[in-house]
Amino acid sequence: MRGINSKTLLEEVKKIIKEFDTKLTLRQIYYQLVSKHLIENIRSQYQRLSKILVKARYDSIIDWEDIEDRTRNATGGDTKEETSDEHFDTALNYMKNCWKYFQLPMWKDQPRYVEIWFEKQALEGIFESITSEYNVTQLACKGYSSHTMGYELLKRIENIDKDKELHIIYFGDFDPSGLDIYRFIKDMCNRFGLEIKFERMAITKEQIEKYKIPPMMAKSSDSRYSKFIANYGTDVVELDALRPDVLQALIRQAIETRFEDDIYNKIKREEKLQQERIKKMVEEVLK
């Protein structure tokens, strides 16, 4: 298994990239290779794969667009130049069609308020592909949350109906720190006096067994190591090891089980009436 040559490895990587409709990180590709028992789940194999894929992209064997680094993003920059005529035409076209863009809040009248929190920023794209469909707030904790995140949550829910149930669904590694981060989040929210229903959606012991994910050994240097192995044994698995489509399905499940379609359909009917009203107003103004 450790002796797989670079050419064969790259062919397998191409198959993995084709298999999913979302961009993958290096770490996700690595775990897919591990799950196929093509390489071992050890650091030296991860480092070897990284070097092979860097060279493959420079050699145009793998497209740069196929692998992304979700932890390093450029921001800012100058705006695109447009003429005054272009600016006016854009504004007028928006005015004519603004009624189409009117939306009522998707969670209006829903009995629950839901947020999705997860341990690793590198998985932001995977989560956003689902949470954006449902207008659900997502939060990458980047390891242990800061207490400021608890205060910011408090501010976000200030204007939410006090009768709504508050739900935080958490996704993290199955290792000593990953489990303890979940404990920390609950304790932090409780200190702000928030009544929240928590669920740790992934990754769980049952999911590891169900999807036959090859584990790693827990780090004995972790201060929570002894308690972890007493409860779960020495094997640990990172959230990245779940297939992206499986992770997306779990995110969708976490949201949909807390979302009531009949209420949403009623809101959509109301939204349609409001759009028609705005359309008539626009037509009056543009006569």
N, C-alpha and C positions, 0 to 999 in steps of 0.2 A: 504493500500500500504506500509506503513512504518512497518507493522507487519510481513512481509514475513520472514519465519524462515531460518536459515543458510543452512539447507539441501536443501530446495527448491531453494534458491539463488544459491548454487553451481551447481545444475543441470542446471539452466539457463545459468550460466557462461560457463559450458561445451558445451552447444549448440552454444553459441556465438563464442567460440574458434574454434569449428568445422566448423562454417559458413564461415570463412575467410581463405584465403590461405597465409596470412601474420601474423607474430607475432603481438600481441596487447600489448599495455601498460595498466597498471591499469586504467588510466584515460579513455582510449578508451572503455574498458569493462564497466566501470562505466556509461559512456554516453549511451552505448547500452542498459543497464538495465533501465536507465532513459527513453529512447525513447520508451521502451516497457511498460512503466508505472508500472514497478515492484518496483522501489524505487523512492523516491523524490529527486529532484535536490537541495540538501542541504548538507552543509559540513559534518554534523554528519553522513549522510548516506555514504559519500565517505570514511570517517575514519573507519566506521564499515566494509565496504566492504574490505578495505585494511587489517584489522586485520583478517577477515575471510579467505582471500586468502593467507595470510602468513601462517596461521595454516594449511590450506588445502594442501599447498605445502610441509610443513614439515611432514604432515601425509600421503603424497603420493596420495592424492585424486586428486590434480591438478599437472601436470608435471611442473617442473621448466622451461623447454624449451618453455612452452606455453605462458609465460608472460615475457616481457623484459623491462629493464630499459635503455632507449636509451640515458640517460644523464650521465651515469657513465660507462666509458669504460676503461679497462686496456690497456696500450700500452707498447711497448718495450719488452725486454726479449732476451734470448740467442737463437742462431740459431740451427736448427736441425743438428745433426752430420751425416756426410756421408763419405763413404770411397772414396779414390781417383778413384777407378774403377767406382763407382756409379756416381761420378761427371763427369768423362769422358763420360760415356754412356749417361748421360743426355744431355751434351753439343753436342755430336755427333747426338743424336736423334733430338735435336732442329735444328741443321744445316741441316739435311736431310729434315725437314719439315717446315723450316722457311718461305718458299714461301707462305704457307697457312695462315700465320699470318700477312702478309703485308696488310695494310688497308690505303686507302686514307681517309682524313677527311670527316666525314659524312655530314658536313655542307659546304663543298667545293662548291663554286659557288652559294650557296643559297643567296638570296637577303637580308636575315635577320640574325642578331645575337641575340640569345635568352638566357636569364638567368631566373631561377626560384628562387625567394626569399620567405622565409616564416618566420613567427614570432617565432616558437617554435622548439628548437633543438630536443625535444622528438619525433617529427614527421619525423625526418631525414630518417628513414628506409622506411617509406611509400613513401616519395618523391623519394628516390634513386631507388626504385623498378621501377619507370617509367623514371626518367631522365637518368639513366644509359643506357636504351635502345636506347636513342636518342643522347647520348654523349652531354648532355646539362649540363652546370654548374649550380649547386644549392647552395644556401647559407642560412643557418639558422641564422637569425638576432639576436636571443636570446633577444627579446624585441627591444629596440631602437638600431639602428645601431650606430657604432662608425664612426667618420668621416674618420678614417683610411680605412674603408671598401669602401668608395668612391674613395680614392686614389688607392686602390688595384684593383678596377674595371677599373680605368683609365689605370693601367699597363696591365691588362688582354687584353684590346682591342687595345693596341698599334699597334699590327701587323695585325689587322683585316682590310680588305678592307674598305677604307673610304666611299665607296658608299653604304655599307650595312646599313640597318636600325637597330638601337639598341632597343631591347625590354626587359623590365623587367616586369615579371608577379609576383604579390605579393599575398600571402595567409596569412590571419591573423584573429584574433578574431573579432567578431562583438561586440565591447564594446568601451568606450571612448578612451582607450589607443590604442587598435588595429587599429582604424581608424586614430588616430593621428600618429602612427608609419608610416603608408603609406604616410601621408603628409610629415613627416620628411625625409623619403627616397627620395622623389621627390625633396624636397628643397636642400638636401645634394648633390644629383647628379647635380642639376642645378648650384650649387656653383663651381663645377669643370668644368663648361662649356660644359657638355655633353648633346647632343640632343638625348633624349631617349623617346620612346613611352612606357608609363606605363599603366598597367591594374591591377586593384584589382579584382582577380578572385574569391576569397572566403574569409570569408563566408559573404554572403549578406542577406539582409532582405528577398529578394525573395526566396533564398535557404532555409532559416529558415521556411518560410511558405510552400514551396513546399515539404520539407521532414518532416514537422510537428515536428520540434525539440523543446522539452520543454526548455523554457528559464530560466535564473536566473535573479535576480534583479541587476541592475547596482549599483556599490559602490558609495555612495554619497560622500565618502572621496576623490574620484578622482577629480583632479582640472578641468578636462574637463567634469565633470558630467552634469552641467547645460546646456551646449551647446548640449550635446548628447541627453538628454531627450527632449529638445526643438525640435530637428529634428527627433528623432526616437522613443521616449518613453522610458520607464524604463527597458525594457527587453534586456538582453545581452546573447550572445551564444559564446562559445569557438569553435575554429576550430576543436578541438578534437571530438566535438559532431557529426560531419559528419561521416557517415559510411565509413570505410576505402576504400571499393570498389567505393563508390561515389567520395571520395576525389581523388583516383587514376584516375578515369575517367575524372575528371576536370583537373588534371595535364596533362593527355594525350591530352585532347582537346586543352588546352592552347598551347601545343607544335605543335600538328599536323596542327592546323589552320595557323601556321606560317612556315610550312615546305612544300616544293614543290617536290612531288614525281617524276615528270618527270626529274627534274634536278638530283635527287638522283639516279635514274635508269641509267642515262648517266654516272655518276661517278662510279657506280658499274661495268659497262661494261669496263670502263678504268682500274679499279682496277683489273679486271680479266686478262686483257692483261699484266699488270705489274707483276702479280703473275706468269704467264706462263714464262715471261722473267727471273724472279728470279729463277724459277725451273730449267730452262736450264743452268743457271750460276752455280747452286749448283751441278747439274749432271756433268758438266765439271770439277769442282774442285774435286769431289769425285771419278772420274774415276780410 
